[in-house]
Amino acid sequence: MLRLILFELKKMLTRRVALVANVGVIVFLIGIMALNVVQTKTANARGEIVSGTEAIAQMHADAEQHAGSVTAERAAADIAAYQEVLFSRIDREAVGEMTGSAVYDLMFQHFSDEEVYELYNAYWSWLLRPWRMAGEEPAQTAARVTPEMAADWYGAAADLTQVALDDGQGGMWEYTDAERAYWTEKRASVAEPIVYGYSGGWDNIVNCAAFLVFTMLAVCVTLAPTFSFEYQSGADAVVLATRRGRSALVAAKVVAALLYATLCFALCAAIIVGVSLVFYGADGFSLSIQSMALTSPYPFTAGQAALILVALMYVACLGFACLTLALSSRTRSTLAVFLADVVLVLLTGLVPSGGVGILERFLAVFPINFANFSVPFSALESYPLGPVVLDLIGMVVLVYIALAFVATPVAALSFRRHQVT
């Protein structure tokens, strides 16, 4: 059996198209991750734009200035201190009546470049997030926050979930009572105090996970001829007539395909994870996911969120690998199999939901869509199945495991029962 598996692996990987696809994706990922590091840019305290590793070091230093546990007392004290600095030089009442761009210009009129840089540290926008309105400058939000509001920072942060539920994703989805209870309970499970700090490496993994869809395409290219090539070449007449052609050989093809998909995905994921952690650092694995997005209702850490997203992409990769085998066993056209995969893996990201909640949820389970951090972790995507509610993470796992369990027997049975012409 082992020899058959190795033989099938060799057959898959020595095809010219498969070789080009696999090597091409690996080179592409190495290149894109190198550009990801080189093209990282930010401004320093002097207003200079820095890039590459210098920019990463600057972002690390900026986040570390405010690192630590954010207790309710610390949140209130930090907001009060921020307001004191701000409104010692600009009028608190006036900023509420100005446009955002006017407030931004006003900051430079009354503060030095270094002071403005600190006042625009990402921590302050994050800390004021429970009360921020769209398009507001941090100073405008701070002008509306009273000491009583700041004292209830955790209550205001938790209310973000209720606001999102009431909004219903811009009015396109009406959450059921079961869904509201699910998300409310999920938010209540978030540990306090939230830990803030630098988690650049894990953030970058999340931001780059979408590139793993190209790995899925390479897998589909490699596996598309698994059965269909036997039909095209006429080898099916020989293979199916052998003693083990309808049993061990079919099993070897399936096992080899899943083994190849796993190894290919592991290598590509290692490139993304490895480059991110080497250049951006592995700091912040245990930071609260709320330090990345305060609106997230999940009790995960930043590192767990990154690993969960990579794991979801792997489950989807296996699902598409099995689907490709099933399609390959049903047709002679390798091109038709690959085109079907391209449509499902890649082009589903181009389909607009048009404000239709059911369509939006259907599209969300495709990898090009759920690879975006906000979709699985803060968009409150849920699927009410009677009294049971599944979130997007659970639905993705369910869909692709079900796909694998259905498609794999279809592939095996279709080839075994194929009638040679």
N, C-alpha and C positions, 0 to 999 in steps of 0.2 A: 504493500500500500504506500509506504514511504517513497519508494522509487517512482511510483505512478504520480504522486503529488509533486515530486521534484521535476519529473518529466513535464508535467503540465505547467509548472512555474516557468521552466526554461522555454517552453513553447510560447507562453504569454509574453515574456519579456524580450525574446529575441526577434519578435516582429518589428520591422523598421518603424512603423507608425507608433507602436507602443514605446519603443526606445526613445524616439524623439519627444513624445509627449511627457514621459517621466523625467527624462533629463532636462527637458525644457522647463517644466514646472519647478524643479529643484533650483535650477539656475535663476529662474524668475523670482522665486521667493528669497533667495540669497541677495539678489540685486535690490529687490523692493525693500527688504529689511535694512540693507546698507543705506539706501536712500532715506529710509525712515529716520535713521540716526543722523545722517549728514544734514538733512533738511529741517531738523527740529530747530525752531527759532523762538526766541523770547527777548524781552528787553531787560536790561539791567537797571540798577538804581540811577545810573547816569543818563538813561534814555537811549543808550546804545543798543543796537540789535546784535545779539550774539547767536551763534548757531552751533550745531553739532554737540560734542561732549561738553563744551562750555555752557551751552544753553541748558543741557540736562542738569549740570551742576548748579546753575542758577535757580532752576525750578525746585531742585532738591532743597537748597538753602532757604528759598522763600517759604516752602511748606513747613520746614523744620522750625521756623520762627514761632509758629503757633501750634506745634505738635503737642499732643497729650490728651488726657481725658477731658471732655467738655461737660462738666457738671452743670446743673441748672444755675448754680451760683456763679460759676466761671462765665457762662454765657451772658448772664445779666451784667456782670462786672465788665466784661469785654465790650459789650454794646454801649454801656455807659461811658467807658473810657474813649471809645471811638467817637461817640457823639460830642464829648467834651472837646476833643481835639478839633473836630470838624467845625462845630458851631461857635468856637472861640474866635473864628476869623470870617465866617460867612453867616449870613442871616438864615436862621432855621425856617422862618415863615416864607421867605422869598423863594427858596429852592423848590418848594412845592408848586409854585406857579410858573416855573421856568421849564423849558424843554430840556431833554437829556443832554443835547449837544451844548446848550448854553451853560448848564451846570458843569459840564466837563471843562469848558473854557474858563469858567469862574474858578475852578480848582487851581488852575495854573496861574491865575492872577494873584491868588492869596497864599499859595504854598510853593515851596521850592520843588524842583523836579524830584529830589530824593524823597520829600514828604508825600508828594502825590503818588510816587511809586509804592510807598508803604500803604497809603490809604486805599490803593487799588489792589492790594494783595488779595488773592483769590479767597483767602479765609474770610474776609469781611463780607463778600458777596454770598458765600456759603452760610455764614452765620445769620445774615439777614434774609435768607431765602424764604422762611415761613411767611414773610409779609411782602415780599417783592412782587410788584406788578410788572407786566410786560413792558419793556422799553425803559424801565427806570434805571437811573444811576444809583449806586449805593448810598450816596448822600441824600437822595430823595426818599429812599426807603427808610433810612435812619431818622429822617425828620418826622416820620409818622409814628415811629415806635416809642411808646411811653414806657416808663419804668415798670408798670404793672404788666404790660405785654411782654417785656423782656424777661421778667421773673417767671413767666409761664412758657419759656422757650420750648420745652419738651412737649407741652400741650399743643403749642402752635405747630411744631414739627409733625406731630401725629395727625393734626387736622388737615395736613396736606393730602393725606390719603382720602379723607372724607370729601375734601374739595374736588379731588379727581373723580371720585365716585359720583358726586352730584353733577359734575360736568359731563360725565358719560362719554369721554373721548371726543369732545367737541360736538356732542349731541347725536353721535351715530350709534351709540349703544346704551341701552337701558339695563343697568345691573339689577339682577333679581335679588331678593332678600337673602338667598343663600350665598350669592356672590359677595354682597356687601358684608355679610357676617364673616365670610372666608377672609377677605382682605383686611377687615378690621382686626380679626384675631391674629392674622399674620403680622400686622404692624405692631400689635401689642406684644408680640414675642421678641421684638428688637431689644437687645440688651442695652441697658443704661449704666454708666454714661457712654455716649458715643466717643470713640477714640479717633481723633483727627491727626493727620500727618502726611508723610510722603509715601506714596505707593506707585511710583512711576513705572516700574517694571511690570507690575500686574495691570495697571491701567493700559499700558501699551499692548499687552497680550490681548486684552479685551478689544482694543481699537483695531488690532490687526487680524483678529480671528476670521474675519470675512474673507481674507485671502485664501483660506483653506477650501473655498469652493473650487478653486483651480485644481486642488488635489483631487477633489471628487471627479472633476472632468477628466483628469489623467487616468483615474481608476476606471471610469466609464469607457474611455478610449481603449484601454488595455483589455477590458473584459468583454467588450462588444462582440469580438469574433469567437468567443469561447465555444459556442455551439454553432453559430451561423456559418463560420468558416468551414466546419465539417460538412455542412450542407452544400456550400458553394463549390468546394473542391471535390466533392464526391466521396470524401473519406468516410462519411457516415455509413456507406455500404460495407466497408471493411470493418470499421470500429464496432458497429452494432452486431456484426456477425461473429465476433470473437467471443470466447467463453466468458470474459469479464466485462465485455463492452457495455452491457446494460446494468451493471451493478457497481463493481469496484471503480471502474473508470469514471463513471458519472460522479460518484462520491469524491473521487480524487480531484475532478475538475472543480467541484464546489468548494472543497476544503482549500485547494490551492488558490482559488479566487479570493476567499475570505482572508487567508493568510497573507496574500499579496496586498490586499486592501489595507489590512492592519499595519503591515510593515511600511507601506508607502505613506500612510497617514501619520504614523509615528515619526518617520523621518522628517516630513514636512512640518509637523507640529513642533518637533524639536528645534527646527530652524527658527521658527517664530518665537517660541518660549525662550530658547537659548540666547538669541540676540537681544531680546527685550531685557532679560535678567542680567546679562553681562554688561550691557551699556547703560541701562536705566537703573539697575540695581534691584536686589531682591527684598529691599526694605519694605515694610508695611504689609506683609502677608496677613497679619492679625488685625489690621485696622478695620473698623466697621465699614461695610459697603456704603453706609450713609455718608462717609467722608468723600465718596466718589459722587454720590447722588443722594441728597437728603430726602428726596421723594420716594426712594426705594423702600418697600415694606418688608423686605427680606432680612432675616437675622444672620446673614452671611458675612464673612470677612471679605476684604478686597481680593485676597489670594484665592479663597474658595470660589468667588464669583468668576475669576479668570479660568480656573480649572474646570468649573461646571460648564462654561461656554465652550471650551475646547472639547469636553466630553460629549456635549450635545452635537457638535460638528462630527465627532467620530461616529456616534450612533447614526446620524444622517448618512454618513459616508457608507457605513455597512448596509443601511437600507437601500441606498441607490446601487450598491454593488450587487445585491440580491435581485433588485428590479432589473438591472442590466442583464443578468444571467437569464432571468425569466423571458425577457424580450428576445434575447439572442436565441433561446431555444424554440421560439415560435416563428422565426422568420429567417430567410436566407440573406436579407439585406443588413449588413453591418452598419451601413450609413444610416439607415432608418432607425436602428437602435440608438446610435449616438445622437442623432438629431432629437429624438424623444428625451434623452437625458439632458441635452443642452436646454431645451425648453423648460424642463422641470427644475433644473439646478440653477440656471442663470437667468433666463428670460422672465421668470416669475417675479423677479425684482423690479421689472419695468411695468408691471400691470398695476394701474391705479385702482384703489379700492372705491373711489368715487363717493366716499362718505357712507358706504354700506357696511355696517358692522359685521355681518356674517361673512361677507367677502373678505373684509380686512382680516378676520380671524383665520379664514381658510388660507390666505396668502402668508400669514405670519408663521405657519409651520414649515415653510420652505427655507432652506439654509441661508440664502442670500438676504432674507428678511430678518430672521431671528438672530443672525450674527451681530446685529447692532445692539450694543449694550442696553439702550433704553427700552427696546422691545421686550426682552425676557425679564428684565429686572426692575423696571419702573413704569411701564405702560399699563399695568393692571390688565393684561390680556387674560381672560378667563373663559372657561367653557362649562356652562352648567349642563350636567347630564343627569336630569332628574334631581334627586336630593344630593348628588355628588357634584362637587366643583373641582375641575382640574385647572391649574394655571398653565401657562404656555410651556414651561419646562416639562411638566408632567405630560402634556399633550404631545410634545415633540418626541419624547421617549416612547410613549404609547404607539404613536403613528408609525415610527420607523422600526420598532421591534415587531409590530404587527406586520408591516410590509415585508420584513425579512422572513418571518415565519410563514407567510403566505407565498411569497415569490420563490423561495428556495425549493419547496416541494414541486411547485409548478415547473421550474426549470428542469429538475431531475425527471419528473414524470413525462414531461413533453418530449425530452430527448429519448428516454427509454421506449416510449410508444411511437416514436417517429417511424413512419413507413417509408422505407427506402424505395426510390423510383428507379 
